[in-house]
Amino acid sequence: MREEPFGRVITAMVTPFADDGSVNYEIAEKLAVHLVDNGSDGLVVCGTTGESPTLSWLEEYELFKVVKQAVGDRAKIIAGTGSNSTTEAIAATVKAAKLDLDGSLQVVPYYNKPPQAGLYEHFKAIAEACPDLPMMLYNVPGRTSCNLEAETVANLAQISNIVAIKEASGNLEQACKIRCLTPTDFAIYSGEDALTLPMMTVGSSGVVSVASHLVGKQMQSMIAAFNDGDNQRATKIQLELFPLFQALFMTTNPIPVKTALRLQGWQTGKLRTPLCELQLDLLEKLKLILQKLNLI
């Protein structure tokens, strides 16, 4: 079995807030340790699930620092330093690289809608600015309104420190095409929990997960079963967890997962606006699913 650059289950970690709306770094440290103790090979800090659009660069840098200190070398720490400004992404990534982190997550520039040539130059410039820091591309056209095409991924994969992609297009055909066009050591991670197992069948390495906040060990078991050739067990786990996968995206992420963590007793705080609390009818549906899975 090949060694994956960031492991197989990577949790896109939420950002806890205090009652006054400030970042709760103490809870972030405790949550990071809990996640690593319960199935996470790596943590994405300050990604979409971490409410990065409403975090300041200073808050993000402090989160990178405290999570790294809390976890040490027990898991890979990936800094969400992407931006729709190439200059800003370079500055944030260069600063984060000084913390001895394990990688950066670089989202496709949002709102700008650059052509493929512009996307290539954007990611190339960031990679060249931090040649010793492995990079994971992040394709999520549902949020960015811009798809990073397989051919562009293949060209970027030729750059030595661009080592992986979080593919969240929801398009299995595109994931398959990326696998066909990229070197075998270039890692493809599902960006959607529900597609983890289907994407494994076309050569993905694992998942950048939201559900692993709650079921990290089960996610590990599913991936291990598939890799061991036990497709029946892998499918069984996939189907058992599928209602949870759906529930965590019944409305905008990370609203449901932060609610689920609070139901488990975690002091993750409220969400920063413009995100809001989970509607009562959806809350009841979420509770029911969590109870059926013995998660609360």
ZIQUI-V369827 format. One record per pair of residues at least 12 apart in sequence whose ideal C-beta (glycine too) atoms are under 8 Angstrom apart, sorted by the first residue. I is the first residue (numbers start at 0). J is the second residue. Records with the same first field share a line. If there is no record, write none. Layout:
# ZIQUI-V369827
I = J ; J
This chain:
# ZIQUI-V369827
0 = 226
1 = 183 ; 184
3 = 186 ; 204 ; 205
4 = 75 ; 102 ; 133 ; 135 ; 162 ; 163 ; 186
5 = 40 ; 41 ; 75 ; 77 ; 101 ; 102 ; 133 ; 135 ; 163 ; 186 ; 188
6 = 39 ; 40 ; 41 ; 74 ; 75 ; 205
7 = 40 ; 204 ; 205 ; 206 ; 219 ; 222
8 = 38 ; 39 ; 40 ; 41 ; 205 ; 206 ; 208 ; 211 ; 215 ; 218 ; 219 ; 222
9 = 39 ; 40 ; 41 ; 42 ; 43 ; 75 ; 77 ; 188 ; 205 ; 206 ; 207 ; 208 ; 211
10 = 34 ; 39 ; 41 ; 42 ; 43 ; 207 ; 208 ; 209 ; 211 ; 212 ; 215
11 = 43 ; 46 ; 47 ; 48 ; 49 ; 207 ; 208 ; 209
12 = 27 ; 30 ; 31 ; 34 ; 42 ; 43 ; 44 ; 46 ; 48 ; 49 ; 66 ; 212
13 = 30 ; 48 ; 49 ; 50 ; 212 ; 253 ; 256 ; 257 ; 260 ; 267
14 = 27 ; 45 ; 49 ; 50 ; 54 ; 62
15 = 27 ; 30 ; 265 ; 266 ; 267 ; 268
16 = 267 ; 268 ; 269 ; 270 ; 271
17 = 268
18 = 268
20 = 268 ; 269 ; 271
22 = 54 ; 58 ; 61 ; 62
23 = 266 ; 267 ; 268
24 = 61 ; 62 ; 65
26 = 265 ; 266 ; 267 ; 268
27 = 62 ; 65 ; 66 ; 69
28 = 65 ; 66 ; 68 ; 69
29 = 69
30 = 260 ; 265 ; 267
31 = 66 ; 69 ; 70
32 = 69 ; 70
34 = 74 ; 211 ; 212 ; 215
35 = 70 ; 73 ; 74
37 = 215 ; 216
38 = 211 ; 214 ; 215 ; 216 ; 217 ; 218 ; 219
39 = 74 ; 211 ; 215
40 = 74 ; 75 ; 205
41 = 74 ; 75 ; 76 ; 77 ; 101
42 = 66 ; 70 ; 74 ; 75 ; 76 ; 77
43 = 77 ; 79 ; 104 ; 207
44 = 59 ; 62 ; 63 ; 66 ; 76 ; 77 ; 78 ; 79
45 = 59 ; 62 ; 63 ; 78 ; 79 ; 80
46 = 79 ; 104 ; 106 ; 137 ; 207
47 = 79 ; 106 ; 139 ; 142 ; 252 ; 253
48 = 209 ; 252 ; 253 ; 256
49 = 62 ; 79 ; 253
50 = 253 ; 270 ; 271 ; 274
51 = 79
53 = 271 ; 272 ; 274
56 = 91
59 = 78 ; 79 ; 80 ; 91
60 = 91 ; 94 ; 95
63 = 76 ; 78 ; 95 ; 98 ; 100
64 = 98
67 = 98 ; 99 ; 100
75 = 101 ; 102
76 = 100 ; 101 ; 102
77 = 100 ; 101 ; 102 ; 103 ; 104 ; 135
78 = 91 ; 92 ; 95 ; 98 ; 100 ; 102 ; 103 ; 104
79 = 103 ; 104 ; 106
80 = 92 ; 95 ; 103 ; 104 ; 105
81 = 103 ; 104 ; 105 ; 106 ; 137
82 = 106 ; 108
83 = 108 ; 109 ; 110 ; 111
84 = 108
85 = 108 ; 120 ; 121 ; 124 ; 125
88 = 105 ; 121 ; 125
89 = 124 ; 125 ; 128 ; 129
92 = 105 ; 125 ; 128 ; 129 ; 132
93 = 128 ; 129
95 = 132
96 = 129 ; 131 ; 132
100 = 132
101 = 133
102 = 132 ; 133 ; 134 ; 135 ; 162 ; 163
103 = 125 ; 129 ; 132 ; 133 ; 134 ; 135
104 = 134 ; 135 ; 137 ; 165
105 = 122 ; 125 ; 134 ; 135 ; 136 ; 137
106 = 137 ; 139 ; 143
107 = 136 ; 137 ; 138 ; 139 ; 140 ; 143 ; 145 ; 146 ; 147
108 = 121 ; 143 ; 145
109 = 142 ; 143 ; 144 ; 145
110 = 143 ; 144
111 = 145
112 = 144 ; 145
113 = 145
115 = 147 ; 148 ; 150 ; 151
118 = 145 ; 147 ; 151
119 = 151 ; 154 ; 155
122 = 134 ; 136 ; 155 ; 158 ; 161
123 = 155 ; 158
126 = 155 ; 158 ; 160 ; 161
127 = 158
129 = 160
130 = 159 ; 160
131 = 160
132 = 160
133 = 160 ; 161 ; 162 ; 163
134 = 160 ; 161 ; 162 ; 163
135 = 162 ; 163 ; 164 ; 165 ; 186 ; 188 ; 207
136 = 152 ; 155 ; 161 ; 163 ; 164 ; 165
137 = 164 ; 165 ; 167 ; 190
138 = 152 ; 164 ; 165 ; 166 ; 167 ; 168 ; 190
139 = 165 ; 167 ; 168 ; 190
140 = 168
141 = 167 ; 168 ; 169
146 = 168 ; 173
147 = 164
148 = 173
149 = 173 ; 176 ; 177 ; 179 ; 180
150 = 180
152 = 164 ; 177 ; 180 ; 181
153 = 177 ; 180 ; 181
156 = 180 ; 181 ; 182 ; 185
162 = 184 ; 185 ; 186
163 = 185 ; 186 ; 187 ; 188 ; 204
164 = 177 ; 185 ; 186 ; 187 ; 188
165 = 188 ; 189 ; 190 ; 207
166 = 187 ; 188 ; 189 ; 190 ; 198 ; 203
167 = 189 ; 190 ; 191 ; 207
168 = 190
169 = 191 ; 194
171 = 194 ; 197 ; 198 ; 201
174 = 187 ; 189 ; 198 ; 201 ; 202 ; 203
175 = 201 ; 202
178 = 201 ; 202 ; 203
186 = 203 ; 204 ; 205
187 = 202 ; 203 ; 204
188 = 203 ; 204 ; 205 ; 206 ; 207
189 = 203 ; 205 ; 206 ; 207
190 = 206 ; 207
191 = 206 ; 244
192 = 206 ; 208 ; 209 ; 210 ; 211 ; 218 ; 240 ; 244 ; 247
193 = 241 ; 244 ; 245
195 = 208 ; 218 ; 221 ; 222 ; 237
196 = 221 ; 225 ; 233 ; 234 ; 237
199 = 222 ; 225 ; 226 ; 233
205 = 222
206 = 218 ; 222
209 = 247 ; 248 ; 252 ; 253 ; 256
210 = 240 ; 243 ; 244 ; 247 ; 256
212 = 256 ; 259 ; 260
213 = 243 ; 256 ; 259 ; 260 ; 263 ; 289 ; 294
214 = 240 ; 243 ; 292 ; 294
217 = 236 ; 239 ; 240
218 = 240
220 = 232 ; 236
221 = 233 ; 236 ; 237 ; 240
224 = 236
239 = 292
240 = 292
242 = 288 ; 291 ; 292
243 = 288 ; 289 ; 292 ; 294
246 = 284 ; 285 ; 288
247 = 259
249 = 281 ; 284 ; 285
250 = 277 ; 278 ; 281
251 = 274
253 = 270 ; 274
254 = 270 ; 274 ; 275 ; 276 ; 277
255 = 277 ; 281 ; 285
257 = 270
258 = 276 ; 277 ; 282 ; 285
259 = 285 ; 289 ; 294 ; 295
262 = 285 ; 286 ; 289 ; 295
263 = 294 ; 295
